């Protein structure tokens, strides 16, 4: 038979035993979260004020926040008097199950660590990956964010980037631009070459080194192809290419030379 007095006695005893711990745990939780926010702001200020790699900045902030939250959680468990042996067993069992269920996610995490260490690309680099070309805007624990040149955000799992080929367009700082022009055999090569040289001189942002090259690349039954190799900085490459091709086409047409199909 239910005895109200015994029930209230047990509740009173439980409150006296665990009440102070719960109150202290709540205070520690509130103060701990406040301290974590302060430490995150402090770390963000330190990383932004120094000459620190932007690729690692967001990574260290995320990792630092996770470590602090884990420490706070373990401290709360100690204050509440939970048996850490039992807790460790539960965590281990949960870890095995979660590891099997989240193997792909853990692989992304490990790949993110490798990317931070090996640095195949950095924030701000233009890369070609998964059939897309764009600028790396963020490298996080599990994903890399790439904004394509037509302003689409591509979120790529880090495991894809650590296990497949990445074409880093920005690593060397400059790129060679290859343009082919097909002309009939009746047109003298030197005439087209001089037009190309003039177009190169009047187009901005071409580099003097390495030297440019112009030569015959292919001989075909109805004409030959002239290959123009010029160097420019990687950033702005597409703008320079479009401007140069427009200038070259106008100069060839104004000289009276008729290209195949014109």
N, C-alpha and C positions, 0 to 999 in steps of 0.2 A: 504494500500500500504506500502510495506517495506521501512522503512526510515533508511539508513545507519548511519546517524548522531545519531539518537536515540539509535540504536543498540550499536554503539561504546561508547556512553555515559553510557549505562547500564553496558557494559563490564568493562569500566573504573571505574565506581562506585563499581562494584562487586570486582574488583581487589584491590581497595583501602580499601574496607571493610574486605574482607576475605583473601587477599594476605598475609598480615603479619601473620595472624593466621596459614595459611597453612605452611608458611616458618618456623614459630616457632614450629609447630607440627612435621615437618620433622626433625628439629634439635633435638627436644625432643625424637623422635623415635630413631634416630641414637645414641644419647647419652645414652638413656635408655637401648637399646639393649647392648651397650658396658658395662654399669654398671651391667646389669643382668649377662653377661658373667663373669665379675670380681667377683660378689657375688657368682655365682655358683662354680667358682674355689676356692674361699675362703671357702665355705661350704665343698667342697670336701676335701680340705686340712685339715680342722678341724676334719671331720669325720674319715679320714684315719690316722691322727696322734694320735688320742685318742683310748682308748680301747672301741670301739663302735661296736655294733652288726652288722655284715655284712648284715644280713637280712633287717635291717632298713636303711642302708646307701643309697641304690638305691631308696628306697621308699621316703625318705625325700628329696633327690635331685630332684626327679620328682615332688613332691608336692611343694617344694620351687620354682622351675622354673615356674610351672603353676600359682602360686599365684602372682609372680612378673610380669608375662605377663598380667594377668588380671588387676593388678594395673596400669600398663603402658597403657593399652587399655583405661581404664576409664579416666586416665589423658589426653590422646589425645582427647577423646570425649569432655572433659571440655574445652580444649584449642580451639577446633574447634567451640565451642558454640552450640553443639547439646543439645537439651532439654532432660535432663535426665529422666523426667517423661515419655515422649514418648518413649525414649530409654528403660526404665525399662519395659514399657508395651509390647514392641516388644520382649524384652528378655524373659519376663514371658510367652508370647504366644509361643515363640520358644522353651522355656524350657519344656512346657507341651507336645508339639509335639515331641520334641526330647526324652523326657522321655518315651513316649509311644513307640517310634520307637527303642529306645536303652535300653529298660528295662533289657535285658540280660547283656548288657555292664555295666549298673549302678549296677546291682547285683554283677558282677565281682569286681567292684570298692569297694562296701561295704564289700564284702567277703575279699578283699585284706586288708582293714582296720582291720577287725576282726583277720586275720591271723597275722598281725603285733602286735596286742595287746595280743592275747592269745598265740601265738608262739607254735602251735602244731608241727612245724618243723622249722629248721633254714637253712641258706645257709651252705652247707657242709654235711648235714644229708643225710643218705641213707633211702629212703622211698619206700613203696609199695603202689601204687595208680593206679586206672583204669586198673588193671591187669598187670602193669609194675613195675619193680624194677629199681631204679636208684638213682643218687646223685643230690641233689638240688643245682643248680648253680646260680640261681637268683630268687628273689621274687620281682615282680613289681606290679604296681597299679592294673593291670587287669589280669596278667598271671604269672604263676610260671614255670620256666624252669628246666627241669629234664633231665640229661644225663644218659641214660641206660648203663649197664655194657658192652654192645656190641657197645657203642659209637654212639647211636642215640639220637638226641635232641628231647625231647617231650615237647610241649608247652601246658600246662594244664590251662584252665580257673579257676580263683580262686574260683568261685562259686561251681565248682565240688569238690574242696578240702575242702571247709568249710562246705559242706552239706553231705559229704560221709565219709566212714571209711578210715582213713589213718593209715598204719602200719609204725611206725617210728622205724627203725632198729638201729638207732644211739643213741637214747635218753638215754638208760641205759649204753651204753659204752661197754657192753660185751654181748655175746650170748651163748646159750647152743647148742652144736652140738649133734644131736641124730642119731646114726647109728645102724641099725639092721643087724645081721648076722644069717642066718639060718644054723643049723648043724644037722646031723642025731643023733638019740638017742645013737648010738654006741660010739659017741665022748663024752668024759668026759667034763663036764662044766668047771672044774677048769683048764684044759689044755688050753681051748680057752681063759679063763679069763686071765691067765698068759701071753699068747701071746699078748692080747689086752693091758695089763698093760705095757708090754715092748715097744709096739708100741707107746703108749702115752708118755712114758719117752723119747723116741728118736725122737719124733716129736716136732719141735720148735713152740713157741708161744702159747702153752696151758697154762692156768692159774691154779694156785694152789688152789685158792678160787673162787667160792664155790667148794667143793670137787667133784671129779668125781664119777660116779656110773656105775656099771656093774651088770646086772642081767638078769634073764630069763623073757622075756616079754610075749611070746605066746607059748602055747603047741599045736602042730598040729599032725595029725596022722602019718606023715612021718618024723617028726623031731620037734625041738624046736628053737625059736628065742632068740638070746642074744641081749639085748639093751645096747649100750655103750653111756653114757652121759658125755660129756666133755665140758669145758668152754674155750672160747677164746675171744679176742677183736673183736668187730664188723667189724672194718676196717681190711681187709685181711682175713675175715672169709672163703671165698670160696677157697682161696689159701691153707689155713691150712686144710680145709676139703679134698681137692684133694690129698694133700701130705700124710695125715693120712690114707686115704683109700688105697692109693697105697702101703704104708708101711705095713698096716695090711694084705692086700691080699698077699704080698710077704712072710710075716712071716708065715701066715697060710699054704701056699703052701710048703714052705721050711720045715715046721714041719712034713709034710706027711699027714696032715689032709685033707680029700677030702670033699669039700662042695657039696651040691646037684647040679647036673648038670655038675660037673667037671669030 
